[in-house]
Structure formats: structure tokens, C-alpha cells
Amino acid sequence: MTPVVSAFSRTFCAALVVAICAPLLAQAPERARTEALARRAGERLQALQREADSLAARERTLLGDLRKLEVDRQIRTEQLKQADADVKAVQSEIAATSDRVSRLQQQDASERPDLRARLVAAYKLGQGRYLRLLLATSDVRRVGQAARAVAVMAKLDRDRIASHQRTLETLVATRAVLDIRRKKLEAARSEAARAQTAAERATQARNELVRDIDQRRDLNAQLSGELLAAQQKLQLMLRNVGSVPAEAASLPLRPFRGDLDWPAAGLVTRRFNATAGGAGRASNGIEIAAEEGAPAQAVHDGVVAFADTFAGFGNLVIVDHGSQTFSLYGNLLDMAVAKGARVDRGEVVGHVGLSPSGPAGLYFELRVDGHPVDPLQWLKRK
């Protein structure tokens, strides 16, 4: 083989190797990225499943509590009904006793003058009864009969007055006892009413918790469905890496609510919906105090939709995560990405600069369905 042919063969083989290997080398990073996204989706799915199991267990416990509370509420209701009946019965007894006392007092008031007059007459007759009876009666035998008759009448009147007085005193005492009993029953009724109200409130609170858990379980199922669909898409991409554009490898943001990494390390100095200095428009995001020049990192995968200066936010980067979800990073010292670039979770989008109030800090905002949401509900708990 001549040197010219040999050189040509070597050049051709090298070009062929480059032509074959170049796509494979280009696919390697994308495959690694897709595999990482698939792993993250799987891990998040497991976390959502654990949350679903926990919610189901809590709901079962709450439903058990609700059954017990419902029984307790029914018991309290019956106790209140009985207390109402007891109070009404005692009030009826008090009314009847008061009516008897009133009638006796009226009767006593009407009869007492006549009784008093007869007793006075008998008393006067008793002091000189023998003499008067002897002077007024011709028959001596009738004197004794008359004397005995007067004495019996006087005793009957005295007994009648004493019995009347005893009955009146008994009724007054009975009314006093009934009044004490009424007060105790009314106190017991008030306690039964409070217990019933407490049981109803506890039942209502448990019902609200069950409804809240049901809503969270529905949301969990929805997010799991979105994430499972994304995971299946990623698995398909892994089987056909070369035939799917790199831009297609992504995960939805919603299933990662409460699991997003913080965009910068630091304390929150201004919260969502808070106003600066108690005046002005409420903030759509949060401010995180951080050292000047500290990295600001993307909280989720996406595409840079904006990277430029913006009035009120200084250097601003907006990352589009798809389905009308965005994350905003403001007050940046510089920007490390350009519009249209794809960024991965944790990738540096810029560095922390000075906030409008003076100290260094990152402005961070999340928008879901195009509307601002509280980032602290989406970021991991510290």
C-alpha cells in the first residue's frame, strides 16, 4: 500500500470514528441528566406515597375518633333533654306549691277575723262561764252541756288554726327546698349544655380535619399522577435518547411542593404578602438575607425565560418550569445564565447582590398558574 493510500485510509477511519462516536458522546450527558431526573421522580413518588399512607392512617384514626365523638354527642344531647325535663318538672312543682301557699294565705286572711272573734268570745265566756251559764240557764243539767260545747268549739277552732299554720309552714319549706333543687338542676342543665356544645365543636373540628385530609389526599393523587406521567415519559426517553430533543427531559414543579431546595442560604427577612416598612404594596415573594456574592441556585429544572435588569428587581432571572409555573431570582449581583438556556435544579443562575433597602439579599418569588404563591409552602422546612 502506498503512503498516500495509507494516509487516506487513516484519515477516513478517524472521520468515521468521529462520525459514529460524536452522537454517542453528545447523548451521554443528556442520558445522565434524564436518568437523574427519573431517579428524582422515583424518589418523589415514594415520598408522595408515604405521605398518602400517612394521610390514610390519620383519616382512619380521625374517623374512629368521630364515631366516639358522635356517640358522646348523642349522650350529651340526651342528658340535656333529661335536664330540661327535670327543670320543667321542678318549676311545675314550685308553681303548684306557690299556688297552694297563695290560696292558704288568702283563706287564712278571710277566715282569721271570724276565728279570732269566736276565740275571744269563748275566752271571755270561759272566765265567768259558770256564773253566766247559771244565770242564763234554768236547767242545771244543761249548764254542763253548754260548757262542754263551748270548750269543744274553742278547741276545734284552735286546732284548725294550728293545722292551717302547720300546712302553710310545710308548703313554704317545700317551696324553699324545691327552689334549691331547681337551682341545682339549672346548674346541671347549663353544664349539660356546655358539654353538648363542646362535643359538637369537637365533632365539627374532626369533620373539618377529615375534609382537609380528603383534599390533601386528592391533591396527593393528582400530583402523583402528574409525576408518574413524567416518569413514564423519562423512561421512554431513556430508551430512545437519540430520537427525542433534549428540551423534552423535564419534571413538573407541582409534585415537589414542600420539597424544593432553597435558592440561597440565609434567613427570611421579608415574608410573602408583607409590606416594606409597613407601607407600600405587599410583596409577591420573600427576601433571603445572604452574603453578597453568594450563589443563587435554581430550585427546579426549567428554561430561562428572562435574564436582564428589571425596574425594582435589579438583575432578574426568571426560570420557566412549564405549565405556567415560574421562579424569579432578583437583586442579583450578576447573572450566570442567558435567556433560552436550560438549567437544572441546583444550577447557579447568578450571585446575590444588594437589596433596595441596602443589605445583601436575594429576592425570590414563585408563580403557579401565573399567580404568586407563598414560597415558604414550597421550599423544604429548615
Residue pairs with C-beta under 8 A, 6 or more apart in sequence:
1 9
23 242
27 241
27 242
30 241
30 246
30 249
31 238
31 241
33 246
33 249
33 344
34 234
34 237
34 238
34 241
34 249
35 238
37 234
37 249
37 250
37 251
37 301
38 231
38 234
38 235
38 238
40 251
40 345
41 227
41 230
41 231
41 234
41 251
42 231
44 227
44 255
44 256
44 259
45 224
45 227
45 228
45 231
47 259
48 220
48 223
48 224
48 227
48 255
49 224
51 220
52 217
52 220
52 221
52 224
55 213
55 216
55 217
55 220
56 217
58 213
59 210
59 213
59 214
59 217
62 206
62 209
62 210
62 213
63 210
65 206
66 203
66 206
66 207
66 210
69 199
69 202
69 203
69 206
70 203
72 199
73 196
73 199
73 200
73 203
76 192
76 195
76 196
76 199
77 196
79 192
79 195
79 196
80 189
80 192
80 193
80 195
80 196
83 185
83 188
83 189
83 192
83 193
84 189
86 185
86 188
86 189
87 182
87 185
87 186
87 189
90 178
90 181
90 182
90 185
91 182
93 178
94 175
94 178
94 179
94 182
97 171
97 174
97 175
97 178
98 175
100 171
101 168
101 171
101 172
101 175
104 164
104 167
104 168
104 171
105 168
107 164
108 164
108 168
112 161
115 157
115 160
115 161
118 153
118 154
118 157
119 154
119 157
119 158
122 150
122 151
122 153
122 154
122 157
123 154
125 132
125 150
126 150
126 151
126 154
129 147
129 150
130 143
130 147
133 143
133 146
133 147
134 140
134 143
137 143
137 146
223 254
223 255
223 257
224 255
226 252
226 254
226 255
227 251
227 252
227 255
230 250
230 251
230 252
233 248
234 249
234 251
236 244
237 244
237 248
237 249
246 342
247 303
247 342
250 301
250 302
250 321
250 322
251 300
251 301
252 321
252 322
252 323
252 325
253 300
253 302
253 321
253 322
253 323
253 325
253 368
254 323
254 325
254 368
256 300
256 378
257 377
257 378
258 377
258 378
258 379
258 380
258 381
259 380
260 299
260 300
260 378
260 379
260 380
261 297
261 299
261 345
261 346
261 379
261 380
262 288
262 299
262 379
262 380
262 382
263 288
263 296
263 297
263 298
263 299
263 327
263 329
263 362
263 364
264 288
264 290
264 294
264 295
264 296
264 297
264 352
264 362
264 364
265 290
265 294
266 288
266 289
266 290
266 291
266 294
266 361
266 362
267 288
267 289
268 286
268 287
268 288
268 289
268 376
269 287
269 288
269 289
269 361
270 276
270 283
270 286
270 287
271 283
271 286
271 374
271 376
272 283
272 284
272 285
272 286
272 372
272 373
272 374
272 375
272 376
273 282
273 283
273 284
273 374
274 282
274 283
275 281
275 282
275 283
276 283
276 357
284 365
284 372
285 328
285 330
285 363
285 364
285 365
285 366
285 372
285 375
286 363
286 364
286 365
286 375
286 376
287 331
287 355
287 361
287 362
287 363
287 364
288 361
288 362
288 364
289 359
289 360
289 361
290 352
290 360
290 361
290 362
291 352
291 360
292 333
292 351
292 352
292 353
292 354
292 360
293 333
293 351
293 352
294 351
294 352
294 360
294 362
295 348
295 351
295 352
296 317
296 329
296 332
296 348
296 349
296 350
296 351
296 352
296 362
297 346
297 347
297 348
297 349
298 319
298 327
298 329
298 343
298 344
298 345
298 346
298 347
298 348
298 349
299 327
299 345
299 366
299 378
299 379
300 319
300 321
300 327
300 345
301 321
301 342
301 343
301 344
301 345
302 319
302 320
302 321
302 322
302 327
302 342
302 343
303 319
303 320
303 340
303 341
303 342
303 343
304 317
304 318
304 319
304 320
304 337
304 338
304 339
304 340
304 341
304 342
304 343
304 349
305 318
305 319
305 320
305 326
305 339
306 316
306 317
306 318
306 339
307 316
307 317
307 318
307 335
307 337
307 338
307 339
307 341
307 349
308 315
308 316
308 335
308 339
309 315
309 316
310 316
310 330
312 356
313 328
313 330
313 331
313 363
314 330
314 331
314 332
314 353
314 354
314 356
315 330
315 331
315 332
315 333
315 334
315 335
315 350
315 353
316 328
316 329
316 330
316 332
317 328
317 329
317 332
317 335
317 337
317 349
317 350
318 326
318 327
318 328
318 329
319 326
319 327
319 328
319 329
319 343
319 349
320 326
321 327
324 367
324 368
324 369
324 370
325 366
325 367
325 368
325 369
326 366
326 367
327 364
327 365
327 366
327 367
328 363
328 364
328 365
328 366
328 367
329 349
329 350
329 362
329 363
329 364
330 362
330 363
330 364
330 365
331 352
331 353
331 354
331 355
331 356
331 361
331 362
331 363
332 349
332 350
332 351
332 352
332 353
332 362
333 350
333 351
333 352
333 353
333 354
334 350
334 351
334 353
335 349
335 350
336 348
336 349
336 350
336 351
337 343
337 347
337 349
337 350
343 349
352 360
352 361
352 362
353 360
354 360
354 361
355 361
355 363
364 375
365 372
365 375
366 372
366 373
366 375
366 378
367 373
